[in-house]
């Protein structure tokens, strides 16, 4: 196995022998073999061991074993203790999820602080097989079937092409000592059940099962690469950017040959899941449900007549208190100018007599019951009705601000319409102020 491993790692050209890499060491046979292989080939390795405190004294014995192994190979070892059970409860995770998150967060810290090129883990082909069945039974797409990536940012898994039998044979031939976790025999865990019950049956009925599985996995990776190229081309056409507001024309989307798949892939970077995509497509089917919206953890999606609007989640805008004219000039999204005569104004502009301001002014979002006299009208109108009649989208409604005078009257629906009560008079010789909204 040593020669096969050497040939494989060398062909990948991930790192050379002088570049420092970090090896995740649990003390089990897989990670012990990985350490031995790398050390035998004179790679520049350091070790990292996590004590998750899940198995009492056995966890401490694992740690002691790893310390002795580091001494044997004369390499540096990083050790860390985690309160895994408490962390899982606080974050409402399973213990396995919590351990994984703690482990990889710490690995990332070590890589950044000690300038390791990569973290190497000892996942092997049988881990990949087990992951395939777990994801398939849970429900997944092609990417889920492919399972564990060989390279993911700073994490490498150089044993993914090697079956467990090769690793165990190497340990036996080299007389390597390792720790055995008794919980690996507990078939209540999905992975253990598949490893102990499903895979042995497949191997006995289908000789060469592991080899053919590895070949088929590579075929699936090639298929996925072609699909991803196709999706990338679609993303270029739609020009969607998760960092800014964007839109999808509904007719354009519905004309796609693979509507659901394309819709899912387009919305995936915005953190919308499969069930949400199903709901979105129902809202743009036979009858477009204008006003229906969906939230992901990072974005809001709105069905708006002929298009789908997507924006980053809008955080609540805190009211801005303006105590003086000088403060008004410092408002970042308003340009303040003095004027000598009345000029025609655009929707993003307000012309007002300077004396009309009563400080403190407030700039804030709409509240239920807000009303004003839209410029050119005699009566009052609810701001909510004005928004509706102006056909503002939900996003526009949330982002539109009101300029409130010190007497609690709305002076300006900023960027939309001023209030009739603050109309400037031609015969007046009072100083005029022009505000320009700069979104």
C-alpha positions, -999 to +999 in steps of 0.1 A: +000+000+000+029+024+007+039+025-030+003+029-042-002+057-017+031+074-027+022+072-064-013+085-057-003+115-035+026+124-058+003+124-089-021+148-072+006+174-065-012+188-035+019+196-015+056+188-015+076+171+013+088+204+027+054+220+031+039+216+066+006+197+067-017+189+097-030+153+101-062+147+121-054+118+145-082+101+164-061+071+174-081+046+153-066+024+127-074+047+097-056+078+111-027+058+125-021+043+091-023+077+074+003+091+099+026+061+093+024+064+055+032+101+055+060+097+080+075+068+061+076+090+030+092+118+050+065+144+047+065+174+070+036+165+093+021+177+126-008+160+144-041+173+159-062+153+183-096+162+196-108+149+230-146+152+228-151+138+263-178+115+251-164+081+263-150+089+298-117+074+306-115+058+271-114+093+256-085+102+279-067+069+269-071+079+232-055+112+239-026+096+258-021+071+229-019+100+204+006+118+225+029+087+226+025+082+189+036+118+182+067+111+204+074+079+185+073+097+152+090+128+167+064+152+154+044+180+170+009+173+183-019+198+190-044+187+217-078+202+225-106+193+249-143+200+240-174+201+260-192+184+231-225+174+248-230+210+262-222+225+228-247+202+211-275+212+235-268+249+232-267+248+194-296+223+192-274+198+173-268+161+175-236+151+193-222+139+159-229+173+143-215+192+172-183+171+172-178+177+135-183+214+138-160+218+167-134+196+150-133+215+117-135+249+133-104+241+154-086+227+124-092+259+105-078+279+135-046+257+135-041+261+097-044+299+100-023+303+131+005+278+122+004+282+085-002+246+076-010+241+039-037+215+044-055+194+070-054+157+061-081+134+073-082+096+071-115+091+054-113+061+030-134+044+003-157+025+027-165+058+044-175+070+009-197+039+004-214+043+037-220+080+030-235+071-004-261+049+012-269+073+040-275+102+016-295+080-008-318+068+020-323+103+033-330+116-002-304+135-022-292+146-057-262+136-077-238+156-055-250+139-024-244+105-040-208+114-047-205+121-010-173+131+006-151+154-015-114+145-018-105+181-015-125+208+001-107+241+006-080+234+031-091+198+038-076+168+020-086+132+022-058+112+005-071+078+015-105+081-003-095+057-031-083+030-007-107+004+008-107-003+046-093-038+039-061-023+024-057+000+055-062-028+080-038-051+061-012-024+061-016-020+099-013-057+104+018-061+082+035-031+099+024-043+133+009-009+141-009-003+174-041+017+174-072+023+195-105+006+191-138+025+197-164+001+211-192+024+199-183+015+163-201-018+169-234-001+179-258-006+150-282+020+163-260+045+144-269+045+107-233+044+095-224+014+117-255-005+105-246+000+069-209-009+076-217-040+096-248-053+078-252-039+043-217-036+029-206-072+039-236-086+021-229-067-011-192-077-010-201-114-006-227-114-034-208-090-058-171-098-060-151-067-067-179-045-053-155-019-038-135-015-070-166-012-092-182+013-067-151+035-069-152+034-108-189+042-108-183+071-083-157+086-107-183+082-135-208+101-114-182+129-108-177+133-145-215+135-150-218+161-123-190+182-138-209+183-171-241+193-153-223+220-133-208+235-165-244+236-179-257+253-147-228+278-147-238+288-182-274+294-170-262+314-141-242+337-165-274+342-185-295+351-155-268+372-139-278+367-103-256+381-075-264+371-039-248+403-027-273+426-043-309+428-053-317+408-085-346+394-104-357+365-126-383+370-153-410+344-147-417+336-184-380+331-191-377+307-162-408+287-172-394+283-207-365+263-194-365+226-203-357+215-168-375+242-148-373+227-113-336+218-115-326+251-130-347+270-105-331+251-076-296+257-089-302+294-095-316+298-060-292+276-041-265+304-037-293+324-020-298+295+005-333+284-006-339+247-002-356+221-023-390+223-006-390+261-009-383+258-046-413+235-050-434+262-033-420+290-054-428+271-086-464+265-075-467+303-071-457+310-107-476+281-123-511+285-138-518+316-117-491+339-105-495+346-068-483+382-066-471+392-031-462+357-020-427+357-004-402+332+009-373+337+033-340+318+035-315+324+062-299+352+041-324+364+015-361+372+008-377+362-024-409+379-036-433+369-064-441+403-081-463+401-111-440+391-140-408+386-121-392+370-091-374+395-069-346+385-046-329+407-020-306+401+010-326+401+042-335+437+051-325+445+086-347+469+106-338+505+099-333+524+131-349+559+132-325+588+126-329+618+148-318+652+132-315+679+158-303+708+137-298+720+101-261+711+104-271+676+113-294+674+083-264+683+060-245+653+075-272+628+066-253+604+043-280+597+018-293+633+014-277+662-004-287+696+010-286+727-011-298+763-007-319+777-036-328+812-046-358+803-069-383+775-073-373+748-098-391+718-110-382+688-088-378+651-096-393+623-074-360+620-056-360+657-048-378+679-022-379+717-023-391+733+009-390+766+028-362+764+053-385+779+080-409+749+076-385+726+094-393+721+131-364+703+148-359+676+158-366+659+125-369+621+123-362+598+094-378+564+098-397+535+082-434+534+077-457+526+107-493+514+106-516+544+105-491+568+090-509+593+067-500+624+047-513+648+020-496+636-012-485+666-033-513+678-056-541+663-034-565+680-010-572+651+013-551+628+035-540+593+023-527+564+043-490+558+034-499+521+030-525+530+004-500+553-013-475+524-015-502+501-029-513+526-055-477+533-065-473+495-070-443+494-047-429+459-041-425+446-006-388+453-008-395+489-019-419+494+010-394+481+035-366+503+022-386+535+016-381+561+044-402+590+057-390+624+067-410+635+098-412+671+110-409+680+147-447+684+148-450+647+137-462+656+102-448+637+073-429+661+051-417+637+025-421+600+015-384+601+006-378+595-031-415+592-038-438+621-030-437+653-009-466+665+013-489+692+000-488+710+033-451+718+026-456+732-009-433+761-016-451+794-025-441+815-055-447+848-037-427+839-007-393+854-002-382+828+024-350+809+019-355+776+000-338+743+007-335+715-019-330+679-006-319+652-030-322+616-021-291+596-030-300+559-026 
